[in-house]
Amino acid sequence: MMHYTYKTSGVCAKTIDFDIDGDIITNVVFTGGCNGNLKAVAKLTDGMTVDKIESILLGNDCGGRGTSCADQFAKAVREVYNTEKAIG
């Protein structure tokens, strides 16, 4: 299991911390952003696969920004998963 901190871009949350074990994501913590909503996202996605998180959250928009904290989370888990897979 590896722990990651993802620095977001264009959203209120500044970072997203999570653990990845294979393709399973756990221990999600958003720093900044809408506290209650992001705690809910973290709880609802705990134990999900990268594919499932991406299928649900990728492309969610907040206020016409073209992204959201949830969208950034989907991008983060995919990026980390692909990097881990490439390293082997």
Backbone as ProteinMPNN parsed JSONL, in Angstrom:
{"seq_chain_A": "MMHYTYKTSGVCAKTIDFDIDGDIITNVVFTGGCNGNLKAVAKLTDGMTVDKIESILLGNDCGGRGTSCADQFAKAVREVYNTEKAIG", "coords_chain_A": {"N_chain_A": [[0.853, -1.175, 0.0], [0.527, 2.216, -0.814], [0.939, 5.667, 0.048], [-0.366, 8.767, -1.039], [-0.141, 12.248, -1.855], [-1.955, 14.517, -3.547], [-1.699, 17.423, -5.38], [-4.068, 19.773, -6.065], [-5.716, 21.575, -8.801], [-7.231, 24.566, -9.729], [-9.449, 24.381, -8.075], [-11.23, 24.521, -4.892], [-10.326, 22.808, -2.819], [-7.096, 22.12, -1.656], [-5.268, 20.012, -1.502], [-5.352, 16.428, -1.957], [-5.293, 13.606, -0.116], [-4.574, 10.142, -0.141], [-4.634, 6.536, 0.049], [-3.357, 3.861, -1.915], [-3.801, 0.592, -3.0], [-2.982, -1.721, -5.101], [-5.571, -1.463, -7.199], [-7.315, -0.283, -5.483], [-8.707, 2.279, -3.55], [-8.269, 4.015, -0.528], [-8.692, 5.688, 2.689], [-9.157, 8.487, 2.165], [-8.618, 11.948, 2.171], [-9.529, 15.241, 1.944], [-8.037, 18.433, 1.775], [-9.046, 21.573, 2.53], [-11.647, 23.213, 0.61], [-15.168, 22.333, 0.328], [-16.042, 21.291, 3.243], [-17.999, 19.44, 4.466], [-19.237, 18.25, 2.19], [-17.008, 17.137, 0.899], [-16.062, 15.37, 2.793], [-18.095, 13.532, 2.647], [-17.792, 12.595, -0.003], [-15.312, 11.347, 0.311], [-15.951, 9.302, 2.185], [-17.876, 7.848, 0.738], [-16.417, 6.872, -1.401], [-14.467, 5.295, -0.318], [-12.619, 2.38, -0.428], [-13.316, 1.8, -3.025], [-12.614, 0.964, -6.474], [-10.17, 2.302, -8.762], [-11.217, 2.553, -11.376], [-14.007, 2.61, -10.846], [-14.3, 4.926, -9.244], [-13.418, 6.835, -11.079], [-15.369, 6.506, -13.089], [-17.634, 7.502, -11.863], [-16.999, 10.108, -10.885], [-15.342, 11.604, -12.658], [-15.245, 14.432, -14.7], [-17.195, 15.906, -13.392], [-18.416, 19.101, -12.761], [-17.808, 22.248, -11.197], [-19.355, 25.164, -10.671], [-18.881, 26.128, -13.301], [-16.172, 25.913, -13.752], [-14.947, 23.944, -15.156], [-13.9, 21.84, -13.897], [-13.825, 20.109, -10.728], [-13.615, 19.471, -7.195], [-14.202, 16.763, -6.866], [-13.833, 15.833, -9.494], [-11.096, 16.37, -9.743], [-10.153, 14.545, -7.881], [-10.809, 12.116, -9.153], [-9.099, 12.326, -11.361], [-6.67, 12.336, -10.009], [-6.518, 9.761, -8.765], [-6.432, 8.129, -11.019], [-4.083, 9.019, -12.292], [-2.109, 8.375, -10.369], [-2.497, 5.599, -10.16], [-1.858, 4.767, -12.798], [0.832, 5.555, -12.886], [1.932, 3.974, -10.828], [1.449, 1.456, -11.9], [3.041, 1.529, -14.194], [5.56, 1.655, -13.074], [5.674, -0.722, -11.801]], "CA_chain_A": [[0.0, 0.0, 0.0], [1.284, 3.467, -0.905], [0.203, 6.884, 0.381], [-0.097, 9.86, -1.972], [-0.727, 13.569, -1.696], [-2.154, 15.099, -4.875], [-1.928, 18.865, -5.358], [-5.154, 20.059, -7.01], [-5.593, 22.77, -9.626], [-8.479, 25.202, -10.148], [-10.557, 24.074, -7.166], [-11.06, 25.018, -3.52], [-9.461, 21.891, -2.075], [-5.692, 22.34, -2.023], [-4.645, 18.703, -1.689], [-6.135, 15.229, -1.689], [-4.451, 12.506, 0.35], [-5.228, 8.844, -0.197], [-3.811, 5.342, -0.068], [-3.708, 2.986, -3.035], [-3.297, -0.773, -2.887], [-3.436, -2.252, -6.385], [-6.467, -0.445, -7.768], [-8.269, 0.073, -4.435], [-8.415, 3.566, -2.911], [-8.771, 4.13, 0.848], [-8.162, 6.767, 3.537], [-9.208, 9.727, 1.394], [-8.772, 13.173, 2.957], [-9.394, 16.491, 1.204], [-7.655, 19.591, 2.577], [-9.7, 22.728, 1.904], [-12.88, 22.891, -0.095], [-16.425, 22.241, 1.069], [-15.724, 20.248, 4.214], [-19.022, 18.399, 4.59], [-19.394, 17.535, 0.923], [-15.818, 16.354, 0.579], [-16.032, 14.231, 3.719], [-19.039, 12.564, 2.092], [-17.138, 11.981, -1.161], [-14.277, 10.456, 0.841], [-16.597, 8.126, 2.774], [-18.577, 7.086, -0.294], [-15.474, 6.251, -2.327], [-13.516, 4.465, 0.412], [-12.654, 0.981, -0.822], [-13.662, 1.662, -4.44], [-11.521, 0.838, -7.431], [-9.865, 3.482, -9.563], [-12.196, 2.618, -12.467], [-15.326, 2.996, -10.324], [-14.216, 6.347, -8.86], [-13.331, 7.607, -12.316], [-16.645, 6.451, -13.812], [-18.631, 8.301, -11.151], [-16.617, 11.486, -10.564], [-14.636, 12.32, -13.714], [-16.057, 15.35, -15.489], [-18.073, 16.733, -12.567], [-18.036, 20.509, -12.85], [-18.227, 23.118, -10.1], [-19.45, 26.589, -10.98], [-18.367, 26.465, -14.621], [-14.698, 25.903, -13.742], [-14.444, 22.882, -16.001], [-13.419, 20.794, -12.991], [-14.352, 20.192, -9.369], [-12.797, 18.672, -6.277], [-14.468, 15.365, -7.196], [-13.156, 15.592, -10.77], [-9.661, 16.344, -9.444], [-9.914, 13.275, -7.2], [-10.824, 11.085, -10.198], [-7.856, 12.482, -12.122], [-5.561, 11.97, -9.125], [-6.41, 8.308, -8.591], [-6.022, 7.556, -12.307], [-2.672, 9.364, -12.5], [-1.299, 7.58, -9.438], [-2.617, 4.197, -10.563], [-1.082, 4.563, -14.032], [2.242, 5.689, -12.531], [2.296, 2.776, -10.07], [1.403, 0.325, -12.83], [4.198, 1.656, -15.078], [6.764, 1.368, -12.276], [5.586, -2.151, -11.669]], "C_chain_A": [[0.902, 1.241, 0.0], [0.365, 4.641, -0.569], [0.61, 7.991, -0.584], [-0.777, 11.14, -1.524], [-0.761, 14.196, -3.08], [-2.464, 16.579, -4.721], [-2.935, 19.202, -6.457], [-4.886, 21.342, -7.787], [-6.984, 23.282, -9.991], [-9.681, 24.927, -9.274], [-10.238, 24.568, -5.759], [-10.189, 24.112, -2.656], [-8.027, 22.08, -2.571], [-4.959, 21.034, -2.292], [-5.658, 17.607, -1.422], [-5.135, 14.139, -1.31], [-5.242, 11.217, 0.258], [-4.186, 7.744, -0.263], [-4.297, 4.545, -1.271], [-3.026, 1.643, -2.82], [-3.825, -1.519, -4.101], [-4.273, -1.189, -7.066], [-7.538, -0.002, -6.766], [-7.799, 1.323, -3.703], [-9.057, 3.597, -1.527], [-8.175, 5.373, 1.507], [-8.073, 8.109, 2.819], [-9.447, 10.912, 2.324], [-8.522, 14.371, 2.043], [-8.978, 17.584, 2.18], [-8.164, 20.836, 1.856], [-10.979, 22.281, 1.226], [-14.086, 22.846, 0.827], [-16.362, 21.044, 2.007], [-16.747, 19.122, 4.27], [-19.178, 17.578, 3.326], [-18.2, 16.636, 0.631], [-15.602, 15.207, 1.561], [-16.958, 13.139, 3.206], [-18.431, 11.847, 0.89], [-16.104, 10.965, -0.681], [-14.892, 9.17, 1.41], [-17.232, 7.235, 1.706], [-17.623, 6.353, -1.235], [-14.474, 5.336, -1.638], [-13.692, 2.995, 0.029], [-13.029, 0.743, -2.275], [-12.406, 1.494, -5.289], [-11.326, 2.176, -8.158], [-10.9, 3.64, -10.674], [-13.558, 3.103, -11.991], [-15.34, 4.47, -9.943], [-14.219, 7.215, -10.106], [-14.674, 7.634, -13.048], [-17.717, 7.324, -13.164], [-18.272, 9.788, -11.12], [-15.965, 12.28, -11.696], [-15.601, 13.184, -14.521], [-17.049, 16.169, -14.69], [-17.536, 18.149, -12.541], [-18.568, 21.292, -11.655], [-18.198, 24.565, -10.566], [-18.858, 27.003, -12.312], [-16.853, 26.499, -14.707], [-14.108, 24.885, -14.707], [-13.854, 21.73, -15.199], [-14.112, 20.973, -11.654], [-13.407, 19.403, -8.472], [-12.973, 17.184, -6.574], [-13.774, 14.971, -8.501], [-11.649, 15.497, -10.558], [-9.291, 15.034, -8.749], [-9.866, 12.131, -8.219], [-9.537, 11.14, -11.014], [-6.658, 12.025, -11.295], [-5.412, 10.455, -9.019], [-5.974, 7.634, -9.884], [-4.528, 7.805, -12.548], [-1.763, 8.493, -11.624], [-1.329, 6.107, -9.834], [-1.762, 3.913, -11.793], [0.416, 4.636, -13.76], [2.724, 4.435, -11.801], [2.385, 1.55, -10.989], [2.635, 0.342, -13.75], [5.495, 1.305, -14.355], [6.856, -0.126, -12.009], [5.827, -2.703, -10.354]], "O_chain_A": [[1.9, 1.303, 0.717], [-0.829, 4.614, -0.864], [1.788, 8.138, -0.909], [-1.839, 11.121, -0.902], [0.279, 14.385, -3.711], [-3.394, 16.947, -4.004], [-2.685, 18.948, -7.635], [-3.962, 22.094, -7.478], [-7.816, 22.529, -10.498], [-10.813, 25.204, -9.671], [-9.114, 24.981, -5.475], [-9.4, 24.599, -1.847], [-7.789, 22.187, -3.774], [-4.128, 20.955, -3.197], [-6.674, 17.815, -0.759], [-4.245, 13.798, -2.089], [-6.439, 11.194, 0.544], [-3.021, 7.98, -0.583], [-5.482, 4.55, -1.603], [-1.839, 1.57, -2.502], [-4.992, -1.908, -4.13], [-3.762, -0.142, -7.463], [-8.548, 0.585, -7.153], [-6.644, 1.418, -3.288], [-10.228, 3.254, -1.365], [-7.281, 6.02, 0.962], [-7.043, 8.781, 2.862], [-10.355, 10.891, 3.155], [-7.452, 14.504, 1.448], [-9.506, 17.659, 3.289], [-7.77, 21.119, 0.725], [-11.341, 21.105, 1.268], [-14.016, 23.279, 1.978], [-16.605, 19.91, 1.593], [-16.38, 17.955, 4.133], [-19.243, 16.35, 3.381], [-18.364, 15.507, 0.169], [-15.022, 14.184, 1.2], [-16.645, 11.953, 3.317], [-18.543, 10.626, 0.774], [-16.03, 9.853, -1.205], [-14.399, 8.075, 1.139], [-17.132, 6.01, 1.771], [-17.986, 5.324, -1.804], [-13.702, 4.66, -2.316], [-14.784, 2.44, 0.149], [-13.057, -0.404, -2.72], [-11.297, 1.834, -4.875], [-12.2, 3.043, -8.16], [-11.409, 4.74, -10.892], [-14.194, 3.918, -12.659], [-16.283, 5.188, -10.277], [-14.938, 8.212, -10.178], [-15.072, 8.675, -13.57], [-18.607, 7.827, -13.849], [-19.144, 10.637, -11.307], [-16.028, 13.51, -11.695], [-16.647, 12.713, -14.967], [-17.695, 17.054, -15.251], [-16.344, 18.369, -12.323], [-19.664, 21.017, -11.165], [-17.13, 25.12, -10.825], [-18.375, 28.128, -12.443], [-16.305, 27.065, -15.653], [-12.925, 24.945, -15.04], [-13.365, 20.756, -15.771], [-14.903, 21.899, -11.48], [-12.494, 18.738, -8.963], [-12.003, 16.426, -6.539], [-13.191, 13.89, -8.593], [-10.997, 14.629, -11.139], [-8.223, 14.478, -9.007], [-8.982, 11.277, -8.153], [-8.952, 10.101, -11.32], [-5.738, 11.399, -11.821], [-4.31, 9.925, -9.164], [-5.219, 6.662, -9.846], [-3.802, 6.9, -12.961], [-0.768, 7.946, -12.1], [-0.291, 5.445, -9.841], [-1.025, 2.928, -11.825], [1.188, 3.869, -14.336], [3.787, 3.898, -12.112], [3.287, 0.723, -10.859], [3.203, -0.709, -14.048], [6.412, 0.732, -14.944], [7.937, -0.715, -11.989], [5.767, -3.92, -10.175]]}, "name": "protein", "num_of_chains": 1, "seq": "MMHYTYKTSGVCAKTIDFDIDGDIITNVVFTGGCNGNLKAVAKLTDGMTVDKIESILLGNDCGGRGTSCADQFAKAVREVYNTEKAIG"}
